Amino acid sequence: MTALFAERALLPSGWAQDVRLEISAAGRIDDIQVDASAAGAERLHGPLLPGMPDLHSHAFQRALAGLTESAAGGADGFWNWRERMYRLVGQLDPDQLETIARQLYIELLKAGYTSVVEFHYLHHGPGGRPYADPAELSLRLARAARQAGIGLTLVPALYSHGGFGGQPPVDGQRRFILDVDGYLALLARLRPVLEQAGQYLGLGFHSLRAVAPEQIARVLADAPLDLPVHLHIAEQTGEVDDCQLWSGRRPLQWLFDHCPVDERWCLVHATQAEADEVERLAACGAVVGLCPTTEANLGDGLFPATAFVALDGRFGIGSDSQVSVSPLEELRWLEYGQRLRDRRRYRLARADRPRLGRALYDSALAGGTQACGQPVGALAVGRRADLLVLDGDDPYLANTEAELLLDRWLFAGGAHQVRDVMVAGRWRVREGRHADEVRSAQAFARVLRELARA
């Protein structure tokens, strides 16, 4: 049993003083006491928060971040970026993927994420040649997460086609392609391995353009019913136009009409949602996975978050293409995007939580927890001990009252104010440093040099 003591801690009921947490050897919170004694407990050096789940990550894309900012001429948007991403995919080997993922996961931890949903569609070797073990690359990601110490929900994504209506894949997509039998076999191979390691599994459909309706139906019928379901949807206007040509319906309309969308589902982006679709999204209980820095980087547009939150819609945040690894930036730009569109402030505050920082953080915690299927997201008995300690010596935070702390940190702070990070009862970051960060960064630098020469 480990005992921790925080002078200020964010509990589900709000900020509390002199909080003592008892954490079991299994890494769960066994007891919480308020107005408690620090005797026999480790005294934390700053305010205590639940760690943030990252509900959407493509780890390999960290190697591409910042290298696609040269204008290609013409209509440069998501589709041009995708071609550059395919060139990276064509080069990666398993060792490189594992090294990139480990480095990313360390960076996520240092920024305040304590779990990650890895949406994984890179299944095969160059040219689409299968590995001897079809789970080779999935297992490399799982190992990278264990090495870094971050909580993992691995979501292998079914990717079978190059476009709506079963179009054949292009060369850059051949490493992604699985049929349903291969996909279900991959799930069966992975689940016991992940469970033994304390990791989690989810279902993934890359997008409506990459899978056929009968494939979705079969996977939902034959895969375990307790797994979260993740899907890219309605990210770009081109996708919406193509879906209408194929089906006569917009992507979200088609999905709601043909699939049992409920609390199991995480719909990633949904950027192009219209008013009636926003209402259906909020009513069905699914989580919308918002990745504002990626959506801005790719020029996707703005999800109508103001209307969605007004309907009590559920959302979480993800690092996606890894142009940012900071939950602060995702939450900040989620709010700022709505302000720029509406030319007004305080767009995502709630009547019951007028403090904007608290409203954003609580909502992202709840939505991220639902989407990752892990027992995280709150300092509460029975939850996994995933937590972060802000720097109590930082002058901005030390001189801010508890109710304003999240406003101060989210809107004027940075990752440097994350002091300590714990996952499942084990400290992974102490005084801003990860024990493996130097070795990992050196290996990551070697991979970047290799990719630059290729």
C-alpha positions as CSV (number, residue, x, y, z in Angstrom):
1,M,0.0,0.0,0.0
2,T,1.2,3.5,-1.0
3,A,0.0,6.6,0.7
4,L,0.0,10.1,-0.9
5,F,-0.9,13.4,0.6
6,A,-1.8,16.5,-1.4
7,E,-2.7,19.9,0.1
8,R,-5.0,20.4,-2.9
9,A,-6.6,17.7,-5.0
10,L,-9.3,17.7,-7.7
11,L,-11.9,15.1,-6.7
12,P,-15.1,14.4,-8.6
13,S,-16.9,16.7,-6.1
14,G,-14.5,19.5,-6.7
15,W,-11.3,20.8,-5.1
16,A,-10.5,19.5,-1.7
17,Q,-7.9,20.3,1.0
18,D,-5.5,18.0,2.7
19,V,-6.3,14.9,0.7
20,R,-4.8,11.5,1.5
21,L,-4.9,8.7,-1.1
22,E,-4.3,5.0,-0.3
23,I,-3.1,3.1,-3.4
24,S,-3.0,-0.7,-3.6
25,A,-0.2,-2.8,-4.9
26,A,-2.3,-3.4,-7.9
27,G,-2.3,0.3,-8.7
28,R,-5.9,1.1,-7.8
29,I,-7.1,3.8,-5.4
30,D,-8.4,2.0,-2.3
31,D,-9.3,5.0,-0.1
32,I,-9.5,8.8,-0.1
33,Q,-9.7,11.0,2.9
34,V,-10.3,14.7,3.0
35,D,-9.0,17.0,5.8
36,A,-6.6,14.2,6.6
37,S,-3.2,13.8,8.2
38,A,0.0,13.6,6.2
39,A,1.6,11.2,8.7
40,G,3.2,8.3,7.0
41,A,2.3,9.5,3.5
42,E,4.4,10.9,0.7
43,R,3.8,14.6,0.6
44,L,3.2,15.8,-3.0
45,H,4.8,19.0,-4.2
46,G,1.8,20.7,-5.8
47,P,-1.8,20.4,-6.8
48,L,-3.0,16.9,-7.6
49,L,-5.2,16.1,-10.7
50,P,-6.5,13.0,-12.5
51,G,-4.3,12.2,-15.5
52,M,-5.8,12.9,-18.9
53,P,-6.7,10.1,-21.4
54,D,-5.5,10.7,-25.0
55,L,-8.4,9.1,-27.0
56,H,-6.8,9.1,-30.5
57,S,-3.2,8.6,-31.5
58,H,-1.3,7.5,-34.6
59,A,2.1,7.0,-33.0
60,F,4.1,6.6,-36.2
61,Q,3.1,10.0,-37.4
62,R,5.3,11.7,-34.7
63,A,8.2,11.1,-37.1
64,L,6.4,13.2,-39.7
65,A,5.3,16.1,-37.5
66,G,6.6,19.4,-38.7
67,L,7.8,18.1,-42.0
68,T,4.8,18.8,-44.1
69,E,4.7,22.6,-43.8
70,S,6.0,23.5,-47.3
71,A,3.4,24.5,-49.8
72,A,2.9,22.0,-52.5
73,G,1.0,24.4,-54.7
74,G,-2.6,24.2,-55.7
75,A,-5.2,23.1,-53.2
76,D,-3.0,21.9,-50.4
77,G,-5.0,20.1,-47.8
78,F,-5.6,16.8,-46.1
79,W,-5.3,14.8,-49.3
80,N,-1.9,16.2,-50.1
81,W,-0.7,15.6,-46.6
82,R,-2.0,12.0,-46.8
83,E,0.3,11.3,-49.8
84,R,3.3,12.5,-47.7
85,M,2.2,10.3,-44.9
86,Y,2.1,7.3,-47.3
87,R,5.7,7.9,-48.2
88,L,6.7,7.6,-44.5
89,V,4.6,4.5,-44.1
90,G,6.5,2.8,-46.9
91,Q,9.8,3.2,-45.1
92,L,9.0,2.0,-41.5
93,D,10.2,-1.3,-40.1
94,P,9.1,-2.8,-36.8
95,D,12.1,-1.6,-34.8
96,Q,11.6,1.9,-36.0
97,L,7.9,1.9,-35.2
98,E,8.6,0.7,-31.7
99,T,11.2,3.4,-31.2
100,I,9.0,6.2,-32.5
101,A,6.1,5.0,-30.3
102,R,8.1,4.7,-27.1
103,Q,9.4,8.3,-27.6
104,L,5.9,9.6,-28.3
105,Y,4.5,7.9,-25.2
106,I,7.2,9.3,-23.0
107,E,6.4,12.8,-24.4
108,L,2.7,12.3,-23.8
109,L,3.4,11.3,-20.2
110,K,5.6,14.3,-19.5
111,A,2.8,16.5,-20.9
112,G,0.1,15.1,-18.6
113,Y,-1.5,12.3,-20.6
114,T,-1.6,9.0,-18.6
115,S,-3.3,6.7,-21.1
116,V,-3.6,6.5,-24.8
117,V,-5.9,5.0,-27.4
118,E,-3.6,3.9,-30.2
119,F,-5.7,3.7,-33.4
120,H,-3.5,1.3,-35.4
121,Y,-3.9,0.5,-39.1
122,L,-0.3,-0.2,-40.1
123,H,-0.5,-4.0,-40.2
124,H,1.9,-5.4,-42.8
125,G,5.4,-5.0,-44.2
126,P,6.4,-3.0,-47.2
127,G,4.3,-3.6,-50.2
128,G,1.6,-5.3,-48.1
129,R,3.6,-8.4,-47.4
130,P,2.3,-10.0,-44.2
131,Y,4.7,-10.6,-41.3
132,A,5.1,-14.1,-40.0
133,D,3.1,-13.0,-37.0
134,P,0.2,-10.8,-38.2
135,A,0.3,-9.0,-34.9
136,E,3.9,-8.0,-35.2
137,L,3.4,-4.3,-35.4
138,S,0.5,-4.3,-32.9
139,L,2.7,-6.0,-30.3
140,R,5.5,-3.5,-31.0
141,L,3.2,-0.7,-30.0
142,A,2.0,-2.6,-26.9
143,R,5.7,-3.1,-25.9
144,A,6.5,0.5,-26.4
145,A,3.6,1.5,-24.1
146,R,4.8,-0.9,-21.4
147,Q,8.4,0.5,-21.7
148,A,7.2,4.0,-21.4
149,G,4.7,3.2,-18.7
150,I,1.6,4.7,-20.2
151,G,-1.8,3.0,-20.1
152,L,-2.8,1.6,-23.5
153,T,-6.0,0.8,-25.3
154,L,-4.9,-0.7,-28.6
155,V,-7.5,-0.2,-31.4
156,P,-6.5,-2.2,-34.5
157,A,-8.4,-0.7,-37.4
158,L,-10.1,-2.6,-40.2
159,Y,-9.0,-1.1,-43.5
160,S,-10.0,-2.9,-46.7
161,H,-10.7,-0.5,-49.5
162,G,-9.3,2.7,-51.1
163,G,-12.5,4.6,-51.2
164,F,-16.3,4.4,-51.0
165,G,-18.0,1.5,-52.8
166,G,-15.1,-0.9,-52.4
167,Q,-12.5,0.9,-54.5
168,P,-9.2,-0.9,-54.7
169,P,-6.4,0.4,-52.5
170,V,-3.6,2.5,-53.9
171,D,0.0,1.5,-53.4
172,G,0.4,3.7,-50.3
173,Q,-2.4,1.8,-48.6
174,R,-1.2,-1.8,-49.1
175,R,0.4,-2.1,-45.6
176,F,-3.1,-1.3,-44.1
177,I,-5.2,-3.9,-45.8
178,L,-7.1,-6.6,-43.9
179,D,-10.2,-8.6,-44.7
180,V,-12.7,-9.4,-41.9
181,D,-11.3,-12.9,-41.2
182,G,-7.8,-11.5,-40.8
183,Y,-9.1,-8.7,-38.6
184,L,-11.1,-11.0,-36.3
185,A,-8.0,-13.3,-36.0
186,L,-5.9,-10.3,-35.1
187,L,-8.3,-9.4,-32.3
188,A,-8.3,-12.9,-31.0
189,R,-4.5,-13.0,-31.0
190,L,-4.1,-9.7,-29.2
191,R,-6.7,-9.8,-26.5
192,P,-5.1,-12.3,-24.1
193,V,-1.7,-10.8,-24.6
194,L,-2.9,-7.3,-23.8
195,E,-5.0,-8.5,-20.8
196,Q,-2.0,-10.3,-19.3
197,A,-0.1,-7.0,-19.5
198,G,-2.9,-4.9,-18.0
199,Q,-3.6,-3.3,-21.4
200,Y,-6.9,-3.0,-23.2
201,L,-8.3,-3.7,-26.7
202,G,-10.9,-1.9,-28.9
203,L,-12.5,-2.3,-32.2
204,G,-11.7,0.1,-35.1
205,F,-13.0,0.8,-38.5
206,H,-10.7,3.2,-40.2
207,S,-13.5,5.1,-42.0
208,L,-16.6,4.5,-44.0
209,R,-14.5,4.9,-47.2
210,A,-12.2,2.1,-46.1
211,V,-14.7,-0.6,-45.1
212,A,-17.9,-2.0,-46.6
213,P,-21.3,-2.0,-44.8
214,E,-21.3,-5.8,-44.7
215,Q,-17.8,-5.8,-43.1
216,I,-19.0,-3.4,-40.3
217,A,-22.0,-5.6,-39.7
218,R,-20.0,-8.8,-39.4
219,V,-17.4,-7.4,-37.1
220,L,-20.0,-5.9,-34.8
221,A,-21.8,-9.3,-34.7
222,D,-18.7,-11.5,-34.3
223,A,-16.3,-9.4,-32.1
224,P,-16.6,-9.2,-28.3
225,L,-19.5,-7.0,-27.3
226,D,-17.6,-5.3,-24.4
227,L,-15.0,-3.5,-26.5
228,P,-15.2,0.2,-27.4
229,V,-15.7,1.0,-31.1
230,H,-13.7,3.8,-32.8
231,L,-14.1,5.3,-36.3
232,H,-12.8,8.3,-38.3
233,I,-15.8,10.1,-39.7
234,A,-16.8,13.4,-41.5
235,E,-13.4,14.9,-41.2
236,Q,-13.1,16.6,-44.6
237,T,-15.6,18.0,-47.0
238,G,-14.2,15.8,-49.7
239,E,-15.2,12.7,-47.7
240,V,-18.7,14.1,-47.2
241,D,-19.1,14.7,-50.9
242,D,-17.8,11.2,-51.8
243,C,-20.1,9.6,-49.3
244,Q,-23.1,11.4,-50.8
245,L,-22.2,10.3,-54.3
246,W,-21.9,6.7,-53.0
247,S,-24.9,6.5,-50.8
248,G,-27.0,9.6,-51.1
249,R,-26.4,10.3,-47.4
250,R,-23.8,12.3,-45.5
251,P,-21.3,10.1,-43.5
252,L,-23.0,10.7,-40.1
253,Q,-26.4,10.2,-41.5
254,W,-25.4,6.9,-43.1
255,L,-23.8,5.7,-39.9
256,F,-26.8,6.5,-37.7
257,D,-29.2,4.9,-40.2
258,H,-27.2,1.6,-40.5
259,C,-25.2,1.1,-37.2
260,P,-26.2,0.8,-33.5
261,V,-24.3,3.8,-32.4
262,D,-24.3,4.1,-28.6
263,E,-22.0,4.7,-25.6
264,R,-19.5,2.2,-26.9
265,W,-18.6,4.4,-29.9
266,C,-16.0,7.1,-30.3
267,L,-16.5,9.1,-33.5
268,V,-13.3,10.8,-34.3
269,H,-13.4,14.3,-35.7
270,A,-17.0,14.6,-37.0
271,T,-15.8,18.0,-38.1
272,Q,-18.4,18.5,-40.8
273,A,-21.4,17.7,-38.6
274,E,-24.5,19.6,-39.4
275,A,-27.2,20.7,-36.9
276,D,-29.4,17.6,-37.1
277,E,-26.3,15.4,-36.9
278,V,-25.1,17.2,-33.8
279,E,-28.4,16.5,-32.1
280,R,-28.2,12.8,-33.0
281,L,-24.6,12.7,-31.8
282,A,-25.5,14.1,-28.4
283,A,-28.6,12.0,-28.0
284,C,-26.9,8.6,-28.7
285,G,-24.3,8.9,-25.9
286,A,-21.3,8.3,-28.2
287,V,-18.0,10.3,-27.5
288,V,-16.8,12.7,-30.2
289,G,-13.0,12.4,-30.4
290,L,-11.7,16.0,-31.0
291,C,-8.1,16.6,-32.1
292,P,-8.0,20.4,-32.6
293,T,-4.3,20.8,-33.3
294,T,-4.4,18.1,-36.0
295,E,-7.7,19.4,-37.4
296,A,-6.2,22.9,-37.6
297,N,-2.9,21.6,-39.1
298,L,-4.8,19.8,-41.8
299,G,-7.2,22.6,-42.4
300,D,-10.2,20.4,-41.7
301,G,-12.4,23.0,-40.1
302,L,-14.2,23.4,-36.8
303,F,-16.4,20.9,-35.1
304,P,-19.6,22.7,-33.8
305,A,-18.6,22.2,-30.2
306,T,-20.7,25.0,-28.8
307,A,-23.9,23.5,-30.0
308,F,-22.8,20.0,-29.0
309,V,-21.9,21.0,-25.4
310,A,-25.2,22.8,-25.0
311,L,-26.9,19.5,-25.7
312,D,-24.7,17.7,-23.1
313,G,-22.7,16.0,-25.8
314,R,-19.7,14.0,-24.7
315,F,-16.2,14.6,-26.0
316,G,-12.6,13.8,-25.4
317,I,-9.3,14.9,-26.9
318,G,-6.6,13.2,-28.9
319,S,-3.1,13.9,-30.1
320,D,-3.8,12.2,-33.5
321,S,-1.1,13.2,-36.0
322,Q,1.3,14.3,-33.1
323,V,1.9,17.9,-34.3
324,S,1.3,18.5,-30.6
325,V,1.6,16.2,-27.6
326,S,0.0,18.5,-25.1
327,P,-3.5,18.2,-23.6
328,L,-3.3,21.9,-22.8
329,E,-3.0,22.8,-26.5
330,E,-5.9,20.5,-27.5
331,L,-8.2,22.0,-24.8
332,R,-7.0,25.5,-25.4
333,W,-7.5,25.4,-29.2
334,L,-10.8,23.6,-28.8
335,E,-12.1,26.7,-27.0
336,Y,-10.2,29.2,-29.1
337,G,-11.5,27.8,-32.4
338,Q,-15.1,28.3,-31.2
339,R,-14.2,31.9,-30.1
340,L,-12.7,32.7,-33.5
341,R,-15.7,31.4,-35.4
342,D,-18.2,33.1,-33.1
343,R,-16.1,36.2,-32.2
344,R,-17.2,35.7,-28.5
345,R,-15.5,34.4,-25.4
346,Y,-16.3,31.5,-23.0
347,R,-17.8,29.3,-25.6
348,L,-17.6,25.9,-23.9
349,A,-18.4,27.0,-20.3
350,R,-21.4,25.2,-18.7
351,A,-24.1,26.7,-16.5
352,D,-23.2,24.2,-13.7
353,R,-19.5,24.9,-14.2
354,P,-18.8,28.5,-15.1
355,R,-15.1,28.1,-14.6
356,L,-14.0,27.3,-18.2
357,G,-10.9,25.4,-17.3
358,R,-12.7,23.1,-15.0
359,A,-15.5,22.5,-17.5
360,L,-13.1,21.6,-20.3
361,Y,-10.9,19.4,-18.1
362,D,-13.8,17.5,-16.5
363,S,-15.5,16.9,-19.9
364,A,-12.4,15.6,-21.5
365,L,-11.7,13.4,-18.6
366,A,-15.1,11.8,-18.7
367,G,-15.2,11.5,-22.5
368,G,-11.7,10.1,-22.7
369,T,-12.4,7.6,-20.0
370,Q,-15.5,6.4,-21.8
371,A,-13.7,6.1,-25.1
372,C,-10.6,4.2,-23.8
373,G,-12.6,1.7,-21.7
374,Q,-10.1,1.9,-18.9
375,P,-10.9,2.5,-15.2
376,V,-9.3,6.0,-15.1
377,G,-10.3,9.6,-15.4
378,A,-11.0,10.5,-11.7
379,L,-9.4,10.5,-8.3
380,A,-12.0,8.1,-6.9
381,V,-12.0,4.8,-5.0
382,G,-11.7,1.8,-7.5
383,R,-10.2,3.9,-10.3
384,R,-6.7,3.2,-11.4
385,A,-4.1,5.5,-9.8
386,D,-3.4,7.7,-12.9
387,L,-2.6,11.1,-11.7
388,L,-0.4,14.2,-12.2
389,V,1.1,16.7,-9.8
390,L,1.5,20.3,-10.9
391,D,4.6,22.2,-9.8
392,G,3.8,23.7,-6.5
393,D,6.9,25.9,-6.7
394,D,5.7,27.6,-10.0
395,P,4.9,31.2,-9.1
396,Y,1.8,31.3,-11.3
397,L,0.3,28.1,-9.7
398,A,1.5,28.6,-6.2
399,N,-0.3,31.9,-5.9
400,T,-3.6,30.9,-7.5
401,E,-6.6,29.8,-5.5
402,A,-7.8,26.3,-6.3
403,E,-10.9,27.3,-8.2
404,L,-8.8,29.2,-10.7
405,L,-6.0,26.7,-11.0
406,L,-7.2,25.0,-14.2
407,D,-8.0,28.3,-15.8
408,R,-4.5,29.5,-15.1
409,W,-2.8,26.3,-16.2
410,L,-4.9,25.6,-19.4
411,F,-4.9,29.2,-20.7
412,A,-1.6,30.6,-19.6
413,G,0.5,27.6,-18.6
414,G,2.5,24.8,-20.2
415,A,3.8,21.3,-20.0
416,H,6.7,22.5,-18.0
417,Q,4.4,22.9,-15.0
418,V,3.7,19.1,-14.9
419,R,6.0,17.9,-12.1
420,D,5.2,14.3,-11.4
421,V,3.1,11.7,-13.3
422,M,1.8,8.4,-11.9
423,V,0.2,5.5,-13.9
424,A,-1.3,2.5,-12.2
425,G,0.4,3.4,-8.9
426,R,3.9,3.8,-10.3
427,W,5.7,7.1,-10.8
428,R,6.6,7.5,-14.4
429,V,7.7,11.1,-14.4
430,R,9.5,12.7,-11.4
431,E,10.4,16.4,-11.3
432,G,9.6,16.7,-15.0
433,R,11.9,13.8,-16.1
434,H,11.2,10.3,-17.3
435,A,13.7,7.7,-16.3
436,D,14.2,6.5,-19.9
437,E,14.0,9.8,-21.7
438,V,17.6,10.2,-22.6
439,R,18.0,6.7,-24.1
440,S,14.7,6.9,-25.9
441,A,15.5,10.3,-27.4
442,Q,18.9,9.0,-28.7
443,A,17.2,6.0,-30.3
444,F,14.5,8.3,-31.8
445,A,17.2,10.6,-33.2
446,R,18.8,7.6,-35.0
447,V,15.5,6.6,-36.5
448,L,14.9,10.1,-37.8
449,R,18.3,10.1,-39.4
450,E,17.6,6.7,-41.0
451,L,14.3,7.9,-42.4
452,A,15.8,11.1,-43.7
453,R,18.4,9.1,-45.7
454,A,15.9,6.6,-47.1
